Amino acid sequence: MRRETHDDDDIPRLPRGRHGFKLPMRELMTLLTLVVALVAVIGLGKGCASGVQNLFEAFEPPPDTGQSSRPALPK
């Protein structure tokens, strides 16, 4: 059986270059920016979390004072 070539023209095809998918420069830069941002969030997350922990610990009373961690509310 012979296949009709004009039927294949209606099927959308993925854009492919010589070595796989073809990415325009703008999309490649967007993808690279996203990867750099994710790596920065993961890399800086531990340092920022430690800083926030130290900030909150600065407002807690020392453990040797015998006070509860929360002050009593007035009635």
C-alpha positions as CSV (number, residue, x, y, z in Angstrom):
1,M,0.0,0.0,0.0
2,R,1.2,3.5,-0.7
3,R,0.9,6.1,1.9
4,E,-0.5,9.5,1.2
5,T,2.1,12.3,2.0
6,H,-0.4,15.1,2.4
7,D,-2.0,13.4,5.4
8,D,1.3,13.6,7.3
9,D,1.4,17.3,6.7
10,D,-1.5,17.8,9.1
11,I,0.2,16.1,12.0
12,P,2.1,18.6,14.2
13,R,5.8,17.7,14.7
14,L,8.2,18.5,17.5
15,P,11.0,20.9,16.5
16,R,14.2,18.9,16.3
17,G,17.7,20.0,15.4
18,R,20.7,17.9,14.4
19,H,21.4,16.7,18.0
20,G,17.9,16.4,19.5
21,F,15.6,19.2,20.5
22,K,16.1,22.7,19.3
23,L,16.1,25.4,22.0
24,P,16.1,29.1,21.0
25,M,18.6,31.2,22.9
26,R,15.9,33.0,24.9
27,E,14.5,29.7,26.2
28,L,18.0,28.4,27.0
29,M,18.8,31.6,29.0
30,T,15.4,31.3,30.9
31,L,16.2,27.7,31.7
32,L,19.7,28.5,32.9
33,T,18.4,31.4,35.1
34,L,15.9,29.1,36.7
35,V,18.6,26.5,37.4
36,V,20.9,29.1,38.9
37,A,18.1,30.5,41.1
38,L,17.2,27.0,42.4
39,V,20.8,26.2,43.2
40,A,21.1,29.6,45.0
41,V,18.0,28.9,47.1
42,I,19.2,25.5,48.1
43,G,22.7,26.7,48.8
44,L,21.8,29.8,50.8
45,G,18.9,28.1,52.6
46,K,21.0,26.6,55.4
47,G,22.8,29.9,56.2
48,C,19.6,31.9,56.3
49,A,17.8,29.2,58.4
50,S,20.7,29.4,60.9
51,G,20.4,33.2,61.0
52,V,16.7,33.1,61.6
53,Q,17.2,30.5,64.4
54,N,19.8,32.7,66.1
55,L,17.4,35.7,65.9
56,F,14.6,33.8,67.6
57,E,16.9,32.3,70.2
58,A,18.0,35.8,71.1
59,F,14.4,36.7,72.3
60,E,14.0,33.6,74.5
61,P,14.9,33.9,78.2
62,P,17.9,31.9,79.3
63,P,17.1,28.4,80.5
64,D,18.7,28.9,83.9
65,T,16.2,31.6,85.0
66,G,13.4,29.0,85.7
67,Q,10.8,31.0,83.7
68,S,8.6,29.3,81.2
69,S,9.2,30.1,77.6
70,R,6.1,32.2,77.4
71,P,5.3,35.0,79.8
72,A,2.0,34.7,81.7
73,L,-0.8,36.7,80.2
74,P,-2.6,39.2,82.5
75,K,-6.2,38.5,83.4
